Amino acid sequence: MNKIEFLDLGKQPITNNFLDTQYPKDEFFYNLKVVFDEKSKLVSLKNFVPPEKMFNETYAHRASMSKTMRIAYKNLSDKLKKKFNTESILEIGSNDGVFLRNFNSKNVVGVEPCKNLAEITNSQSIKTYDNFWDLNLSKKIHKEHGNFDLIYSANTISHIHDLNEAILAVENLLDKNGTFVIEDPSLSEVLKKNSYDQFYDEHAYVFSATSISNLLNLSDMEIFDIEKLSTHGGSNRYFIKKKIGNQTINENVIKTLNEEKEIGIERIETYQKFSLNVKKSKDELFKIFENLKKNKKRVIGYGATYKSSTVLNYCNLNTDFIEFFIDTTENKQGKFTPGSHIPIKKPLPDILKNVNYAYLGAWNFKNEIFEKEKEYIETGGKFITHVPKPMIL
Ligand code: TYD
């Protein structure tokens, strides 16, 4: 047994299961435990949640709802167009088309198992397969569209339980000199920021360059470049090619692998220490909320993220401590947070009036939010965060 458990985040709900009623009769919970594979260096959930429970027609996350993300995808598409020959593009996990809509190449194809989202892009004339990513689908797409010179996947490969098959399915469709780009939260950043909320049902894995590199050893592909990104609280963008491909390998690949080695990404002791820091974070965050409650402060939540679901349920934070959440995503509004049952409201203009503290569920958008909420801050409103450690801002 190579997998060693190092973190137990307790009973957790499906993060995407925003509730219609505050006290549902039956809500699905599972034990969120995290393990480290000593051989592959992969960090993953111990118990995977069945994909159909998470990715279905009620999926709430709409990537195009955030200005930061819209701009980021527009810039990325411009950059990729310049850097690579992008005659044909496939996106795995195309959400509502926020990335693909920037291309008018001959062959643009999306894959998105959440039917509500696939419908949006299909209606915008982007051919979208509403299936899970696997070898069968890859073969079907190959028959209908041939090879692709760019295959892009942001925040999706880490959701796929059978990684070996997912990688082989990509290899099957990638042109000889094609590029496969993966973007996912970075394990180094999780360790540095103590952002344990990157662990939740959908994030079956949190990748490092080390584990991706080991994973690719099972195929005929390799990493040729890595970019560090600020999105989703710190992500890596891996550029992958076929070994026979003509791209040159950038020296930052070795540099990143060495950096990871230095912070102990290959050693179980690193994760055991992280686990102790997570427990400390829980106690400290709870104390902050307890104190504010004692002092009768009005506290709300800002951004009902999937990440925050892990924090709320792990730290036992509910309506005793947080009056309501505000969130710009329409299909979260009027619902209740999974497991913690906190109401989610639309951020109407005066909603922050008389609010004293707002817990940053969307801490990854801190700058965008601080910019937007200048008035709240100027009139004495404060924010609470748990990243990199529990504190009031
Ligand atoms: P996201 O970054 O996708 O995090 P996760 O993957 O953990 O769910 O979600 C950000 C959420 O925050 C999304 O529901 C929109 C919300 N949000 C606001 O309500 N107001 C804002 O100003 C911003 C930037 C985000």
Residues whose N, C-alpha, C, O or C-beta is under 5 A from the ligand:
A	BS01	TYD	G303 A304 T305 Y306 K307 I326 D327 T328 T329 A362 F365 E368 I369
